[in-house]
Amino acid sequence: MIDQESVPRLTSVVLDGTDVRELAEFYRQLMGFVYRPGDEPPTDGRPDERGRDWLVLRSPDGGPQIAFQQVDDLPEATWPKNDVPQQLHLDLTVESVDELLVQHERVLRLGGRLRYDRIEDPDEPLRVYADPAGHPFCIMVG
């Protein structure tokens, strides 16, 4: 058995993006996360300095947070083809197929794109999307 005091704890998942403010806003609205204090978009017309570098969204329940790191170029994952591998994806869950259908509409409205549809699977209904930067993520009934 591993001594639990000696193992690291997951605090963040970091996603690269060429427009980290857009990417952070997508996940903030989709998941109901909140900006780390000071990372909110400016409301007074000032330049969005933090939105050009590094942003953090925090989970309201205290779970792992999502951070966003600005990069100059980011090839979009081509999953399910492997020309450009996904390297990482997020798994999100909902309680029912009806809720999955509601979230599908939200994802599309927020700028996500459907990449794979397995909603009819009786054992694990799910849909795979790409966020605005092209990172794949799944929403499944769990």
Secondary structure, DSSP 4 states (H G I P E B T S, - for coil): ---GGGS----EEEEEESSHHHHHHHHHHHH--EEPTT-SPPSSS---SGGGTEEEEE-TTS--EEEEEE-S--PPP-TTS-SS-----EEEEESSHHHHHHHHHHHHHHT-EEEEEETT-SS--EEEEE-TT--EEEEEE-
